Amino acid sequence: MNFSKRLLDWYKIEHRDLPWRHTKDPYTIWLSEIILQQTQVKQGLPYFRKFISRFPKVHDLAEANEDEVLKLWQGLGYYSRARNLHFTAQYVSKTLNGKFPDNYKDLKTLKGVGDYTAAAVASFAYDEPVAVVDGNVQRVLSRFLGIHTPINSTQGVKEFKLKAQEMLDVSHPSTYNQAIMEFGALHCRPKSPKCMFCVFQEDCAAFQKGIQEELPIKQKKTKVKKRYFSYLVLTDSEENTLVQKRSGAGIWKGLYEFPLMESEHPPEVPTSEDVLTKIQLKKSSIKSIKFYNEKPVVHLLSHRKIMASFIEIRLSCKLADVELSEKMELQKIKDLHQLAVPVLIQNFIESELTLA
């Protein structure tokens, strides 16, 4: 019995019932795949349901404003995915008249769509015989074939793509691709794979050598850098505060945050002069300055370790009477929950900024 036959037989019995597996609609499939990038199914499923309910068609997503898209995305991280999602929806809706490209090559031209997503949409929606290669597929192939090339090396990327295409069942590309990813997610897991009940046990190179826990091999990542964030939370007697929309090319671009002071060292309580330099208020306006939290809040990203402090700055004046810089926006504290913000700030708002 060949690899594909055993895999498809396993999938027929063990697969999860997921909503995007009941359609050939490229929009629905594309939406699910963008959400599931860097995200496990159990975390991504509620977001998919929210998005497909609010934006059932690509035109609906295209007509939304970016703030709403980012707010719905809040908590998934890697916010460039959400911005690319919105951009591509607008492109497909307006330039392509709502029709997604129907092949792998053209799908790859869409913003935010790489090799994996293009292969997934092409095979799931159009049955194009192109193999998907994600972490699950790499793990299954590495163990079954005994491949020791690091999966995140240039050579490894090429080798796994070639092997995946060689083993693809071209007569059932959609089902096969979903099956091998599902097998990696549920059975050939990163830790404690279910080898004793595996349909590939006799032919699995890793199992036969007892090295399944060692594969796949991954090159060491770049050292995570530590950054100190000091958020200035200004409040006045009318329960107003100040926020700004983050610009630049970072992962939080387009999200709201409190005025921020960054450093490479643990922060101290800023002086009135520090605050005035950042916010440009009159010195007499500041009533008191103190930390909300005794110790910094640790927030981990893939490449950064953020040590965040929230600093309470009470004002004797009304923010509505102050001339603000273009970057600053006046916001009612009670309405902060409506803004798209990083989870780090959302948690602070929910735990510390409850109104009396």
C-alpha positions, 0 to 999 in steps of 0.5 A, a space after each residue: 500500500 503506497 504512502 498516499 493511499 494510507 494517508 487518505 485512508 487515515 484522513 477519511 476517519 481522523 480528520 477534523 470537521 472544519 468549515 473551510 473544508 466544506 467549500 471550493 470558494 477561493 475567498 473562504 479558503 484564502 481567508 482561512 489560510 491567512 488567519 491560520 498562518 502562524 496560528 493553530 486551528 483552535 485559536 484561529 477558528 473563532 477569528 475565522 467565524 467572526 470574519 466570515 460572519 462580518 465579511 461573507 464576501 470579498 466585496 464586504 471585506 474590501 469595503 470595510 475600513 482598516 481600523 475595523 479589520 485590525 480590531 477584529 484581528 486583535 489578539 492574533 498577532 502578526 498584524 501585517 497579515 491583517 493589513 495585507 488581507 484588507 489590501 488584497 480584498 480591495 484589489 480582488 474586489 475592485 481590480 479583479 471584479 471579485 474573482 480570485 486568480 484560479 492558479 498557483 502562479 497568479 495567486 502568488 502575485 497577491 499581497 500577503 500570499 506566498 508559496 504555501 498559501 498560493 498552493 493551498 488555495 490553488 489545490 483546495 479551490 481549483 484542484 491544481 496539483 501543487 503541493 503545500 509545504 508548511 511546518 506539519 508537512 515538513 515534519 511528516 516528510 522529515 521523519 518519514 524520509 529521514 531528512 536531516 537538512 534544516 527546514 529553515 535553511 535555503 537548501 532545506 526549503 528547496 529540498 522539502 518543496 521538491 519532495 512534497 511535490 514528488 509525493 503529491 497525489 496528483 489525482 487528489 491534490 486537494 484531499 491529499 494536501 489537507 490530509 498530510 497537514 492534518 496528519 502532522 497536526 494530529 498524529 505526527 506531532 512535534 512532541 510525543 508523536 503517536 508512533 505506536 499507532 502509526 500507519 507508516 510505522 514500518 516505512 518511517 525512517 525516523 521511527 526505525 532509527 528511534 530518532 523521531 523526536 530529533 526530526 525535523 532539524 531547525 537552525 538556531 534562531 537569532 537571539 531575541 532582543 529586549 526592549 523597554 516600553 514606557 506608556 504614558 497614560 494621561 488622564 483628566 477630570 473628564 475621563 479623557 486620555 490620549 492615544 496615537 496610531 502607530 506608524 512605521 513598518 513594525 508589526 503593530 503598524 496601524 494599531 493604537 497605543 498610548 504615547 510611548 517612550 522606548 529605551 534599552 534600559 529599565 525605565 525610571 519614573 519620568 520627570 515632568 520635563 520628560 513628559 512635557 518633551 513627549 506630549 508638549 503640555 504646560 508644566 502646571 498641567 501635570 498633577 502627579 506621575 507614578 507607575 501603574 505596575 510595580 514590575 514591567 509586564 513581559 510581552 513576548 514576540 517572535 523577535 522581541 521581548 518587550 518589558 512594558 511599564 504603564 505610567 499614570 499621569 494625572 492632569 489638572 487641566 482638561 485635555 479637551 482644552 489643550 492643543 495637541 500634536 497631529 499624532 495625538 488623539 483625544 479619546 474617552 477612557 470608556 471608549 478605548 475598548 473600541 480601538 484596535 490595539 496590541 493585546 499588551 495594551 488591551 490587557 492593561 485597559 481591561 485590568 487597570 483602566 476600569 472607570 469608577 
